[in-house]
Amino acid sequence: MKKAIKGSWVEIENVVLPADSRAPQVPKDTKKTPLKMWTRGVLINDEAEIGETVRVNTLSGRIAEGKLVDIKPRYAHDFGYPVIELIETGLALKEDIGGK
């Protein structure tokens, strides 16, 4: 199992609200799952394995505690597929204002 050492960039998970504490107006399928929060920061503990409860220091200087879920987490998001109409509009506007 992967081990993180003090100073490693990690991600922790916390349950903010258990499933039985969700608001009554939440859709039924959503009510079945707890509300979770993920936080990234620098590991404070000397070492830890995935699943252990640890403390981290976030980039904003906040100390948070939770279950270690990832070591060296990566950002894996994008803006989806391009919207052709926006590209065409941008090119047309650029031409209208004398751009190349």
DSSP file (Angstrom, degrees, kcal/mol; ACC not computed):
  #  RESIDUE AA STRUCTURE BP1 BP2  ACC     N-H-->O    O-->H-N    N-H-->O    O-->H-N    TCO  KAPPA ALPHA  PHI   PSI    X-CA   Y-CA   Z-CA
    1    1 A M              0   0    0      0, 0.0     2,-0.1     0, 0.0     0, 0.0   0.000 360.0 360.0 360.0 143.9    0.0    0.0    0.0
    2    2 A K        -     0   0    0      1,-0.0    48,-0.8    69,-0.0     2,-0.4  -0.419 360.0-155.3 -69.5 141.2    1.2    3.5   -0.8
    3    3 A K  E     -A   49   0A   0     46,-0.2     2,-0.4    -2,-0.1    46,-0.2  -0.950   3.5-149.9-119.6 138.4    2.5    5.5    2.2
    4    4 A A  E     -A   48   0A   0     44,-3.3    44,-2.2    -2,-0.4     2,-0.3  -0.835  13.1-152.9-102.4 144.8    2.6    9.3    2.5
    5    5 A I  E >   -A   47   0A   0     -2,-0.4     3,-2.2    42,-0.2    42,-0.3  -0.779  39.1 -69.0-113.9 162.6    5.2   11.0    4.6
    6    6 A K  T 3  S+     0   0    0     40,-2.4    38,-0.2    -2,-0.3    -1,-0.1  -0.171 122.5  27.1 -48.9 132.7    5.2   14.3    6.4
    7    7 A G  T 3  S+     0   0    0     36,-2.3    -1,-0.3     1,-0.3     2,-0.1   0.334  88.3 137.0  93.8  -6.6    5.1   17.2    3.9
    8    8 A S    <   -     0   0    0     -3,-2.2    35,-2.9    35,-0.1     2,-0.6  -0.424  61.4-114.8 -72.6 148.6    3.4   15.2    1.1
    9    9 A W  E     +B   42   0B   0     33,-0.2    63,-3.2    -2,-0.1     2,-0.3  -0.766  53.5 162.4 -82.1 120.2    0.6   16.8   -0.9
   10   10 A V  E     -BC  41  71B   0     31,-3.0    31,-2.2    -2,-0.6     2,-0.4  -0.827  36.1-129.8-137.4 170.8   -2.5   14.7   -0.1
   11   11 A E  E     -BC  40  70B   0     59,-2.3    58,-2.8    -2,-0.3    59,-1.5  -0.991  20.9-167.2-126.6 135.6   -6.3   14.7   -0.2
   12   12 A I  E     -BC  39  68B   0     27,-3.2    27,-2.2    -2,-0.4     2,-0.4  -0.801   8.4-143.7-117.9 162.6   -8.6   13.9    2.7
   13   13 A E  E     -BC  38  67B   0     54,-1.9    54,-2.3    -2,-0.3     2,-0.3  -0.969  13.9-177.0-128.4 141.6  -12.3   13.2    2.8
   14   14 A N  E     -B   37   0B   0     23,-2.5    23,-2.7    -2,-0.4     2,-0.7  -0.987  27.7-127.5-134.3 145.7  -14.9   14.1    5.5
   15   15 A V  E     -B   36   0B   0     -2,-0.3    21,-0.3    21,-0.2    -2,-0.0  -0.858  24.5-178.5 -90.2 115.2  -18.6   13.3    5.8
   16   16 A V  E    S+     0   0B   0     19,-2.7    20,-0.2    -2,-0.7    -1,-0.2   0.898  73.9  10.2 -80.1 -44.3  -20.2   16.7    6.3
   17   17 A L  E    S-B   35   0B   0     18,-1.5    18,-2.5     0, 0.0    -1,-0.3  -0.986  77.9-129.1-137.3 125.5  -23.7   15.3    6.7
   18   18 A P    >   -     0   0    0      0, 0.0     3,-2.2     0, 0.0     4,-0.3  -0.318  36.6-103.3 -65.6 159.6  -24.7   11.6    7.1
   19   19 A A  G >  S+     0   0    0      1,-0.3     3,-1.3     2,-0.2    14,-0.2   0.851 121.2  55.8 -54.3 -38.5  -27.4   10.4    4.7
   20   20 A D  G 3  S+     0   0    0      1,-0.2    -1,-0.3    12,-0.1    12,-0.1   0.522 104.4  55.0 -76.3  -2.7  -30.1   10.4    7.4
   21   21 A S  G <  S+     0   0    0     -3,-2.2    -1,-0.2    10,-0.1    -2,-0.2   0.313  78.1 124.4-109.0   7.1  -29.4   14.1    8.1
   22   22 A R  S <  S-     0   0    0     -3,-1.3     9,-0.1    -4,-0.3    -3,-0.0  -0.305  73.4 -89.3 -68.2 153.4  -29.9   15.4    4.6
   23   23 A A    >   -     0   0    0      1,-0.1     3,-1.4     2,-0.1    -1,-0.1  -0.253  32.6-120.9 -62.1 148.2  -32.4   18.2    4.0
   24   24 A P  T 3  S+     0   0    0      0, 0.0    -1,-0.1     0, 0.0     7,-0.1   0.775 109.5  58.0 -64.8 -26.3  -36.0   17.1    3.3
   25   25 A Q  T 3  S+     0   0    0      2,-0.0     3,-0.1     3,-0.0    -2,-0.1   0.503  79.7 111.2 -83.5  -3.0  -36.1   18.9   -0.1
   26   26 A V  S <  S-     0   0    0     -3,-1.4     5,-0.1     1,-0.1    -4,-0.0  -0.484  83.8 -95.2 -69.4 139.0  -33.1   17.0   -1.4
   27   27 A P     >  -     0   0    0      0, 0.0     4,-2.1     0, 0.0     3,-0.5  -0.165  35.3-112.1 -54.0 150.3  -34.0   14.5   -4.2
   28   28 A K  H  > S+     0   0    0      1,-0.3     4,-0.8     2,-0.2    -2,-0.1   0.871 116.1  49.8 -55.6 -43.7  -34.6   10.9   -3.0
   29   29 A D  H  4 S+     0   0    0      1,-0.2     3,-0.4     2,-0.2    -1,-0.3   0.848 111.3  50.1 -67.6 -31.1  -31.6    9.4   -4.7
   30   30 A T  H >4 S+     0   0    0     -3,-0.5     3,-1.8     1,-0.2    -1,-0.2   0.860 101.6  62.5 -71.6 -36.1  -29.4   12.2   -3.2
   31   31 A K  H 3< S+     0   0    0     -4,-2.1    -9,-0.3     1,-0.3    -1,-0.2   0.737  93.0  66.0 -61.0 -22.1  -30.8   11.5    0.3
   32   32 A K  T 3< S+     0   0    0     -4,-0.8    -1,-0.3    -3,-0.4   -13,-0.2   0.618  97.8  61.6 -77.1 -11.7  -29.4    8.0    0.2
   33   33 A T  S <  S-     0   0    0     -3,-1.8     2,-0.1    -4,-0.2   -11,-0.0  -0.894  85.6-114.7-119.0 146.0  -25.8    9.3    0.2
   34   34 A P        -     0   0    0      0, 0.0     2,-0.6     0, 0.0   -15,-0.1  -0.380  32.6-110.4 -70.9 154.6  -23.8   11.3    2.7
   35   35 A L  E     -B   17   0B   0    -18,-2.5   -19,-2.7    -4,-0.1   -18,-1.5  -0.789  44.6-166.5 -84.7 121.0  -22.7   14.8    1.8
   36   36 A K  E     -B   15   0B   0     -2,-0.6     2,-0.4   -21,-0.3   -21,-0.2  -0.757  15.2-157.2-114.1 157.4  -18.9   14.6    1.6
   37   37 A M  E     -B   14   0B   0    -23,-2.7   -23,-2.5    -2,-0.3     2,-0.4  -0.996   5.0-156.4-132.0 136.8  -16.1   17.2    1.4
   38   38 A W  E     -B   13   0B   0     -2,-0.4     2,-0.4   -25,-0.2   -25,-0.2  -0.945  12.1-174.0-114.4 136.1  -12.6   16.7    0.0
   39   39 A T  E     -B   12   0B   0    -27,-2.2   -27,-3.2    -2,-0.4     2,-0.4  -0.986   9.9-152.1-131.6 137.6   -9.7   18.9    1.1
   40   40 A R  E     +B   11   0B   0     -2,-0.4    19,-0.4   -29,-0.2     2,-0.3  -0.851  34.3 120.9-109.0 146.8   -6.1   19.0   -0.2
   41   41 A G  E     -B   10   0B   0    -31,-2.2   -31,-3.0    -2,-0.4     2,-0.5  -0.976  60.6 -60.1-177.4-173.4   -3.1   20.0    1.8
   42   42 A V  E     -BD   9  57B   0     15,-2.6    15,-2.3    -2,-0.3   -33,-0.2  -0.789  56.6-111.9 -94.1 127.5    0.3   19.1    3.2
   43   43 A L  E     - D   0  56B   0    -35,-2.9   -36,-2.3    -2,-0.5    13,-0.2  -0.360  27.9-173.8 -62.7 130.4    0.4   16.1    5.5
   44   44 A I        +     0   0    0     11,-2.8    -1,-0.2   -38,-0.2    12,-0.2   0.790  59.4  89.7 -91.8 -35.7    1.2   17.0    9.1
   45   45 A N  S    S-     0   0    0     10,-0.8   -38,-0.2     1,-0.1     3,-0.1  -0.192  87.1-118.5 -60.0 155.2    1.4   13.4   10.4
   46   46 A D  S    S-     0   0    0      1,-0.3   -40,-2.4   -41,-0.1     2,-0.3   0.901  89.3 -20.5 -63.3 -41.2    4.9   11.7   10.2
   47   47 A E  E     +A    5   0A   0    -42,-0.3     2,-0.3     2,-0.0    -1,-0.3  -0.971  66.7 178.2-161.7 158.9    3.5    9.1    7.8
   48   48 A A  E     -A    4   0A   0    -44,-2.2   -44,-3.3    -2,-0.3     2,-0.3  -0.985  18.1-137.1-162.5 155.1    0.1    7.6    6.9
   49   49 A E  E >   -A    3   0A   0     -2,-0.3     3,-2.2   -46,-0.2    19,-0.3  -0.798  47.5 -77.0-112.5 158.9   -1.6    5.1    4.6
   50   50 A I  T 3  S+     0   0    0    -48,-0.8    19,-0.2    -2,-0.3     3,-0.1  -0.275 119.4  29.4 -52.6 134.4   -4.7    5.5    2.5
   51   51 A G  T 3  S+     0   0    0     17,-3.0    -1,-0.3     1,-0.4     2,-0.1   0.144  92.4 117.6  99.2 -18.5   -7.8    5.1    4.8
   52   52 A E  S <  S-     0   0    0     -3,-2.2    16,-3.0    16,-0.1     2,-0.5  -0.483  71.9-109.5 -81.3 154.0   -6.1    6.4    8.0
   53   53 A T  E     + E   0  67B   0     14,-0.2     2,-0.3    -2,-0.1    14,-0.2  -0.715  51.0 165.8 -82.4 128.0   -7.3    9.6    9.7
   54   54 A V  E     - E   0  66B   0     12,-3.1    12,-2.1    -2,-0.5     2,-0.4  -0.814  33.4-121.7-135.9 172.5   -4.7   12.4    9.2
   55   55 A R  E     - E   0  65B   0     -2,-0.3   -11,-2.8    10,-0.2   -10,-0.8  -0.952  26.4-171.9-118.7 142.5   -4.2   16.1    9.6
   56   56 A V  E     -DE  43  64B   0      8,-2.9     8,-2.4    -2,-0.4     2,-0.6  -0.928  23.2-134.7-130.6 156.3   -3.3   18.5    6.8
   57   57 A N  E     -DE  42  63B   0    -15,-2.3   -15,-2.6    -2,-0.3     6,-0.2  -0.962  31.2-144.8-108.0 115.9   -2.3   22.1    6.5
   58   58 A T    >   -     0   0    0      4,-3.1     3,-2.0    -2,-0.6   -17,-0.2  -0.224  27.0-102.9 -77.5 168.9   -4.2   23.6    3.5
   59   59 A L  T 3  S+     0   0    0    -19,-0.4    -1,-0.1     1,-0.3   -18,-0.1   0.751 124.0  56.5 -63.9 -22.7   -2.8   26.3    1.2
   60   60 A S  T 3  S-     0   0    0      2,-0.1    -1,-0.3     1,-0.0    -2,-0.0   0.407 123.0-106.3 -88.5   3.6   -4.9   28.9    3.1
   61   61 A G  S <  S+     0   0    0     -3,-2.0     2,-0.3     1,-0.3    -2,-0.1   0.551  73.8 140.2  87.8   7.6   -3.2   27.8    6.3
   62   62 A R        -     0   0    0      1,-0.0    -4,-3.1    -5,-0.0     2,-0.5  -0.645  48.6-135.1 -85.6 141.1   -6.2   26.0    7.8
   63   63 A I  E     + E   0  57B   0     -2,-0.3     2,-0.3    -6,-0.2    -6,-0.2  -0.856  29.8 179.6 -95.0 126.8   -5.6   22.7    9.6
   64   64 A A  E     - E   0  56B   0     -8,-2.4    -8,-2.9    -2,-0.5     2,-0.4  -0.935  15.3-153.3-128.9 151.8   -8.1   20.0    8.6
   65   65 A E  E     + E   0  55B   0     -2,-0.3     2,-0.3   -10,-0.2   -10,-0.2  -0.965  33.9 116.5-125.0 140.9   -8.5   16.4    9.7
   66   66 A G  E     - E   0  54B   0    -12,-2.1   -12,-3.1    -2,-0.4     2,-0.4  -0.979  63.1 -52.1-177.9-174.9  -10.0   13.6    7.7
   67   67 A K  E     -CE  13  53B   0    -54,-2.3   -54,-1.9    -2,-0.3     2,-0.4  -0.674  54.8-119.7 -82.5 126.8   -9.6   10.2    6.0
   68   68 A L  E     +C   12   0B   0    -16,-3.0   -17,-3.0    -2,-0.4   -56,-0.2  -0.518  43.0 162.3 -67.2 121.9   -6.6   10.1    3.7
   69   69 A V  E     +     0   0B   0    -58,-2.8     2,-0.3    -2,-0.4   -57,-0.2   0.581  58.0  20.1-118.6 -17.2   -7.9    9.2    0.2
   70   70 A D  E     -C   11   0B   0    -59,-1.5   -59,-2.3     3,-0.0     2,-0.5  -0.989  54.6-148.5-156.6 145.6   -5.1   10.2   -2.2
   71   71 A I  E    S-C   10   0B   0     -2,-0.3   -61,-0.2     1,-0.2   -69,-0.0  -0.964  89.9  -0.3-114.7 130.8   -1.4   10.9   -2.3
   72   72 A K  S    S-     0   0    0    -63,-3.2    -1,-0.2    -2,-0.5   -62,-0.2   0.959  88.5-157.7  53.8  56.9   -0.2   13.4   -4.8
   73   73 A P        -     0   0    0      0, 0.0     2,-0.3     0, 0.0    -1,-0.1  -0.325   3.2-144.0 -64.8 145.8   -3.7   14.1   -6.1
   74   74 A R        -     0   0    0      2,-0.0     2,-0.6    -2,-0.0    -2,-0.0  -0.738  15.5-114.0-108.6 158.7   -3.8   15.5   -9.6
   75   75 A Y        +     0   0    0     -2,-0.3     2,-0.1     1,-0.1     0, 0.0  -0.831  35.8 174.5 -89.2 121.2   -6.2   18.0  -11.1
   76   76 A A        +     0   0    0     -2,-0.6     2,-0.3     2,-0.0    -1,-0.1  -0.437  33.4 113.2-128.0  57.8   -8.2   16.2  -13.8
   77   77 A H        +     0   0    0     -2,-0.1     2,-0.3     2,-0.0    -2,-0.0  -0.874  32.6 172.8-125.6 160.3  -10.8   18.7  -15.0
   78   78 A D        -     0   0    0     -2,-0.3     3,-0.1     3,-0.0    -2,-0.0  -0.857  44.9-100.4-149.3-174.1  -11.4   20.5  -18.3
   79   79 A F        -     0   0    0      1,-0.3    -2,-0.0    -2,-0.3     2,-0.0   0.175  60.9-122.5-102.2  17.2  -13.9   22.8  -19.9
   80   80 A G        -     0   0    0      2,-0.0    -1,-0.3     3,-0.0     3,-0.1  -0.227  57.8 -18.8  76.8-167.5  -15.5   20.0  -22.0
   81   81 A Y  S    S-     0   0    0      1,-0.1     2,-0.0    -3,-0.1    -3,-0.0  -0.422  79.9 -96.9 -74.1 149.2  -15.9   20.0  -25.7
   82   82 A P        -     0   0    0      0, 0.0     2,-0.8     0, 0.0    -1,-0.1  -0.353  28.8-126.6 -66.5 146.8  -15.6   23.2  -27.6
   83   83 A V    >>  -     0   0    0      1,-0.2     4,-1.8    -3,-0.1     3,-0.8  -0.853  16.9-156.7 -94.9 108.0  -18.8   25.1  -28.5
   84   84 A I  H 3> S+     0   0    0     -2,-0.8     4,-2.9     1,-0.3     5,-0.2   0.855  89.7  58.3 -57.0 -39.7  -18.5   25.6  -32.3
   85   85 A E  H 3> S+     0   0    0      1,-0.2     4,-2.4     2,-0.2    -1,-0.3   0.869 106.3  49.2 -60.1 -37.0  -20.9   28.6  -32.3
   86   86 A L  H <> S+     0   0    0     -3,-0.8     4,-2.6     2,-0.2    -1,-0.2   0.889 111.2  49.0 -70.3 -38.3  -18.6   30.4  -29.8
   87   87 A I  H  X S+     0   0    0     -4,-1.8     4,-2.5     2,-0.2    -2,-0.2   0.943 113.3  47.0 -63.6 -46.9  -15.6   29.7  -31.9
   88   88 A E  H  X S+     0   0    0     -4,-2.9     4,-2.4     1,-0.2    -2,-0.2   0.908 113.3  48.6 -61.7 -42.5  -17.3   31.0  -35.0
   89   89 A T  H  X S+     0   0    0     -4,-2.4     4,-2.7    -5,-0.2     5,-0.2   0.916 111.0  50.7 -64.0 -43.5  -18.6   34.0  -33.2
   90   90 A G  H  X S+     0   0    0     -4,-2.6     4,-2.3     1,-0.2    -2,-0.2   0.907 111.4  47.4 -61.2 -42.6  -15.2   34.8  -31.8
   91   91 A L  H  X S+     0   0    0     -4,-2.5     4,-2.1     2,-0.2    -1,-0.2   0.905 112.5  49.6 -64.9 -41.4  -13.6   34.5  -35.2
   92   92 A A  H  X S+     0   0    0     -4,-2.4     4,-2.4     2,-0.2    -2,-0.2   0.916 112.0  47.9 -64.7 -42.7  -16.3   36.7  -36.8
   93   93 A L  H  X S+     0   0    0     -4,-2.7     4,-2.0     2,-0.2     6,-0.2   0.905 109.7  52.8 -63.9 -41.8  -15.9   39.4  -34.1
   94   94 A K  H  <>S+     0   0    0     -4,-2.3     5,-3.4    -5,-0.2    -1,-0.2   0.911 111.4  46.4 -60.4 -41.8  -12.1   39.3  -34.5
   95   95 A E  H ><5S+     0   0    0     -4,-2.1     3,-1.2     3,-0.2    -2,-0.2   0.902 110.0  54.6 -65.9 -40.9  -12.5   39.9  -38.2
   96   96 A D  H 3<5S+     0   0    0     -4,-2.4    -2,-0.2     1,-0.3    -1,-0.2   0.838 109.6  46.1 -63.5 -33.8  -15.0   42.7  -37.6
   97   97 A I  T 3<5S-     0   0    0     -4,-2.0    -1,-0.3    -5,-0.1    -2,-0.2   0.358 124.4-100.4 -95.1   8.4  -12.7   44.6  -35.3
   98   98 A G  T < 5S+     0   0    0     -3,-1.2    -3,-0.2    -4,-0.2    -2,-0.1   0.692  70.3 148.2  89.8  19.0   -9.8   44.3  -37.7
   99   99 A G      <       0   0    0     -5,-3.4    -1,-0.2    -6,-0.2    -8,-0.0  -0.275 360.0 360.0 -78.9 172.8   -7.9   41.4  -36.1
  100  100 A K              0   0    0     -2,-0.0    -5,-0.1     0, 0.0    -1,-0.1   0.442 360.0 360.0 -87.3 360.0   -5.8   38.9  -38.0
